[in-house]
Amino acid sequence: MQRIDKYTGNTYIDRKFTEDMEIDVNDVEALFDQFLSAPELKEVGKIISKRLGRKLEAYDIWYDGFKARSNLDDVLYFPFMDNGRG
C-alpha cells in the first residue's frame, strides 16, 4: 500500500475516505454533530447518571443498562412507556 502512496499523492486512509466511501465525509460529520447535540442524548445521560448514582465518566460509553433483563422492570424506569401492557 505504501508503494502506491507515492504515485497517488495521498495515503491509503485518505484514498479510502475520498474514493470508497458511499457517503460524503462532511455529511457523516454533520450527522455526528446532529446526533451528539440532540437534547434526547442529554436526557439519556441524566438517566444513566441517576442509575449509576454518580457523574458520568468517559468509560460509561460502554453502559449496557438498557438491555432487557428479567430482574429489571422497565416500567419502573420509564413509566411513560406502555410496552404493550395495555
ZIBELBEL-V884993 format. One record per residue. N is the residue number from 0. SS is DSSP state (H for helix, E for strand, - for the rest). NEAR is the number of other ideal C-beta (glycine too) atoms within 12 Angstrom. Layout:
BEGIN
n=<N & N>
ss=<SS & SS>
near=<NEAR & NEAR>
END
This chain:
BEGIN
n=<0 & 1 & 2 & 3 & 4 & 5 & 6 & 7 & 8 & 9 & 10 & 11 & 12 & 13 & 14 & 15 & 16 & 17 & 18 & 19 & 20 & 21 & 22 & 23 & 24 & 25 & 26 & 27 & 28 & 29 & 30 & 31 & 32 & 33 & 34 & 35 & 36 & 37 & 38 & 39 & 40 & 41 & 42 & 43 & 44 & 45 & 46 & 47 & 48 & 49 & 50 & 51 & 52 & 53 & 54 & 55 & 56 & 57 & 58 & 59 & 60 & 61 & 62 & 63 & 64 & 65 & 66 & 67 & 68 & 69 & 70 & 71 & 72 & 73 & 74 & 75 & 76 & 77 & 78 & 79 & 80 & 81 & 82 & 83 & 84 & 85>
ss=<- & H & H & H & H & H & H & H & - & - & - & H & H & H & H & H & H & H & H & H & - & - & - & - & H & H & H & H & H & H & H & H & H & H & H & H & - & - & H & H & H & H & H & H & H & H & H & H & H & H & H & H & - & - & - & - & - & H & H & H & H & H & - & - & - & - & - & - & - & - & - & - & - & H & H & H & H & - & - & - & - & - & - & - & - & ->
near=<14 & 12 & 9 & 13 & 14 & 10 & 10 & 17 & 10 & 17 & 17 & 16 & 16 & 17 & 18 & 15 & 18 & 16 & 14 & 12 & 16 & 10 & 13 & 12 & 18 & 13 & 13 & 15 & 15 & 14 & 15 & 15 & 13 & 14 & 15 & 16 & 12 & 14 & 12 & 13 & 18 & 15 & 14 & 23 & 21 & 15 & 20 & 24 & 18 & 16 & 20 & 18 & 9 & 11 & 12 & 21 & 13 & 8 & 8 & 18 & 13 & 12 & 20 & 13 & 20 & 14 & 11 & 12 & 11 & 7 & 9 & 15 & 14 & 21 & 14 & 12 & 19 & 17 & 11 & 10 & 12 & 10 & 14 & 7 & 10 & 5>
END
